[in-house]
């Protein structure tokens, strides 16, 4: 059965992403668009618009033409959107690069994307220069200053004419993020101007960001979640974005207080810190009105604990994936009683099916793989037609690989990933469910679960980070979970670790835990 959104359809935005976002920039004028949370330096809307146009002129003078690729390898800075929209104005595709990448990983992305320019920061130059060797990269620019390298500010000083580019928003690729690689090799995800511009319009329906809001940006702009909800969406709506280069809890809390942040889009590890860490006590967070978590499963009890501690009616959730630009669901912020654990309601102009292993739609209340169809579905994987065809079927349905169910109110619950389900004696055991149980234990700071082979069967193994100063045994952990789940779901092995490996988006990197297990 095809499920439809309860919200009226939105107009497909067939406009370049820079026009969709900065179309009202001159109207917003001197209002702060970007604020550096560390230094306090600001860029107004008028400056952001003008600087991006000058950067576009600078790129054009360098010979950048429509369809060329520019790689942006940087943490969050106030110049990130200047470079991003400057590149798209010049007709280029921006391939956003994980700021945690090493030289080998960056080299692969530069080769695969055929990037002609690389924009980074001085701190990243050793990795950037090594990675660029043997690729199509003609020059490396820095967002700050470094001897021997031209700065983005030199592009801003360009006196050349702003390029005139004819766009086909439905076909021209605006951004080329690379999927996390948690289920295989990283792939370039081709998102058109129409994809990401329309997805912003879809998100606006449930995420009602007001012009006077101040939003903290700790999620990386290089990840599609951060790019959409922390850059494109708030800048389209006239809000102020306060950026931090990385997540440091003390700095994060100080910035929330001093900058009077009204809204935080985060990933589950941040919710965990807000719910449990003693550093939160004594910090004035009264300005914070909304917290939304996405990018990975969030346990209902953890969300409730966070909301209670911060005095919020709820920690909202949203759902999507890179291949979906990324959003398909969000909990409407005006719902005063959202069901615990739900990731939201279907975005407007979006269709969904829940499909069983037999290829048929499941019944009411049953779980199945989430299939999505709508204007936010990616164009495809760069240079990987077979993998594109395996993900998007001939009828336009994108098979997410996530397992979910829908309640009578139309709320979606994501149970787990198809490929991450543990098969114990024929029973399906979702790792995310066990992780949620583990995080309700006050002795546990963080946890992750994978399936391992033991006695000829796949069993759940937990990797646990104990709270500081707490004595905790393997048996304690197993007993705690066993008292709260069905017998077949019990944790069978436990290993204590210092930190759970996670992507910048907050997703648990289970492949690293599997590699650790294989090398044990």
Secondary structure, 3 states (H helix, E strand, C coil): CCEECCCCCCCCCCCCHHHHHHCCHHHHCCCEEEEECCCCCEEEHHHHHHHHHHHHHHHHHCCCCCCCEEEEECCCCCCHHHHHHHHHHCCCEEEEECCCCCHHHHHHHHHHHCCCEEEECHHHHHHHHHHHCCCCCCEEEECCCECCEEEHHHHHCCCCCCCCCCCCCCCCEEEEEECCCCCCCCCEEEEEHHHHHHHHHHHHCCCCCCCCCEEEECCCCCCHHHHHHHHHHHHHHCCEEEECCCCCHHHHHHHHHHCCCCEEEECHHHHHHHHHCHHHCCCCCCCCCEEEECCCCCCHHHHHHHHHHHCCCCCEEEEEEHHHCEEEEECCCCCCCCCCCCCEEECCCEEEEEECCCCCECCCCCCEEEEEEECCCCCEECCCHHHHHHHECCCCCEEEEEEEEECCCCEEEEEEEHHHCEEECCEEECHHHHHHHHCCCCCEEEEEEEEEEECCEEEEEEEEEECCCCCCCHHHHHHHHHCCCCHHHCCCEEEECCCCCECCCCCECHHHHHHHHHCC
